[in-house]
Amino acid sequence: MTSKQPPRSLSDLTPRQRYAVLVSASLVQRRPDVLSRDLQRALDQAFSSAELVELILQSLLFDGYPCTLEGLITLKSLNASALPADESLEAYSPENLLLWDERGRALCERIYGANFNRLLQNVSDLSPTLREWMLLEGYGRVLARPALSIDLRELGIIAILTVKGLPRQLHSHLRGALRVGVSAGQLEDAIHLCAEYTTEERILSALAVLRNIN
């Protein structure tokens, strides 16, 4: 059951921020008609095809290859000439592995701030392999790609985590979004904007996480 909360004025969000949230939320909701609608509106009002590819590609980290593939297939169905988009292909090479490691650590530290070393230790306590994948693959290879700004990426991630109901990870990315310049008001609006895509319980849970950030 979707949330019945009354609609809000979303004046704090720019059109690009708004559609970063909407597209990301619809990617993980699994309703092809809604995804088609949101992608088309994003193309019409806020994003190029190449930028939407970036937004879709990062969903791989949070909802897997099926989500990413379905998103790209839907985008291609809206504009057959749009894909493959003019994206930056960073092939696996010794040079790029070094690049991904360097920029991944830099971005992760920017997102987590003083908690960066604690994050690495906590993840390492679970799996040193996962720690390396997180830095190299997650942050370095995907989230640090320069084709989309980090505030838009973080808003998209927050939408996915809100819709999927993952408060622990949401807490970290809300704090990270604040560190890269997203305001608390924009974060609150982004969470409310997800109400169409998930349950009222998950919206209220996300808002509670935001309120508890200090």
N, C-alpha and C positions, 0 to 999 in steps of 0.2 A: 504494500500500500504506500503510495507516495504521500509526501507531506502536504498538509492542508493549511500551512501557515499562509497568512495574507501576503500578497505581493509587496515588495519594497522598492523604494527609489534606489537605483544603483548608480547614483551620480558620482560616486567616488571612483568608479571603474572607467577607464578609457575604453573605447570600442575594441581595441586590440586585446586589452586585458579581459574584457567581457567574453570575447569569443575564444580566447585561450582556455577559459574556464568551461564554456559551453561545449566546445568540441571535445575536450578531454573527458568531461563527464559523460557525454554521449558515447564516446569510444568504449567505455567499460560498462555502460548500461545494457548493451546487447539488443538495441532496437534499431534495426537498419533504417527504418523510415525516419526516425529522429536524427540519426547520424547523418543521413543524406541532407535533411533540412538544415542542420547546424553547419555542416561543411559548406553547403551552397551559400548560406547567409554570410559565413566567414569570408568566402571568396568574393562575394559581392561588396562587402563592407569593410574588411579589415586586413586580410592576409593574401599574399600571393600563394600560388600552388606550392612553390618550393618551401615557403615558410610553414605551410600546413603539413608538408612531408616531415619537416623537423619535429613538429608537435606530435605527429603520429608515431614517428620513429622512437621517441622517448617513452611511449607507452609500453614498449617492449620491456623496460626495466620493471614495470609495475603490474603488468597484466599479460606478458608473454607474447610469443610470436603470433598466435592466432589473432589476438587483438590488433596487432600492428598490421598484419596482412589484410584483415577485413577492412581496416581503416583505409589502407592504400587502395584496395579494390574498389571501395565505395567512392573514394575521391576520383579514381580513374573513370568510373561510370558517369560521373558528373561532367567530366571534360576529358575525353579520350586523348586529346593532344597534350594534356597537362603532365602526363607521366610517360616515361621517366622525367622527373623534374630536373631542373638545372641545379642539382645539389652538388655539394663538395664530397667527392668520393675519397675517403681516407683509407687506402688499402693497408692491409697488414704488411708492415715492413719494419726492419730494425729501427729506422729513423722515427716512424710513427709510434712505435711502442715506447720509445723514450719521450716523445712529445706527449702521448696520452698519460704517461706516468707523471710527468712534470705538471701538466695543466690540471690533471685530475686531483693531485694532492693540493694544488693551490686553490682550486674551486671548493673542494671539500672543506678545507680549512676556513675559507671565506664563509661558507654556509654554517659551519658548526662553531666557529670562533674559539673561545677558550675551552670548549668541550671536545675539540678535535682529537687530542691525544686520548682522552677517555673513550671516545667513540672507537678509535682504532683498537684500544685494549679490549673493550667489550666485545667487539666483533671477532677479534683474534681469539678470545676465550671460547667463542662458539666454533669458529673455523678460520684458521689463518688463510686458507684458500679463498674463503668468501671475502676476507678483508682485502686481499689483493685484487680480486675481481671487482669489488666495489670501487676501489680507487682507479684502477686501470680501465676497466670496461664501463662501469656505471658513470663515474664522474669524468674520466679522461676521454674515453672514446665517444660517449653519447652527450652528456649534459654540458660539457665544455665546448661543444661545437659552436663556432662563432656565428652561425647563420640565424640564430634566434637569441634574443636577449635573455639573461638569466631571470629577470623578474617575470617574464612571460612563461618561461619554463617552470618556475616555482609555482605560479598560479595554476598551471595545468596539473602539476603534481598534486597540489593541495586538493584540486577537484577530484582527481582519481582516488586519493586516499579518503576523502570525505564520502564519496559514493560507495566505496568498498568497505567502509567502516573499519579503518585501521588507525586507531587513535595514537598508538605509540609512535608510529612513523609520522603521523600528521603533526604531532607536537614538534618533532625535530624540524620538519619542513616549514611550519608556521614561523618558528624562530628564525630559520634560514631566510625566509622571505622578508622578514623585518630587517635582517642584516643587509639585504641587497636593495633596500629602498621601498619595498611595498609597505603601505601604511596599515595600521591596525583596522582602520575603517574599511579599506579596500579588502582586507582579509575577511572581515565580517560579511561584507557584501558578496564576496566570492562564495563563501559557505552557503549563504542564503540562496544564491543563484543555482546551487546544486539541488534545491528542493524538488524540482521536477524529476530528478533522476534517481532518487533514493528515498528511504523512509524518513519519516519525521524523527524517529529515534536517532538515526545517524546524524541528521542535521543538528539536533539538540546536543548530541555528544560532541560533535565538532566544535560547536559554539562554546561548550564548557571547556574544551581543551584550550581554545583561544583565550578565554577569560582567565585561565590559570597560568598563562605564560607571564613570567616576570623577568 
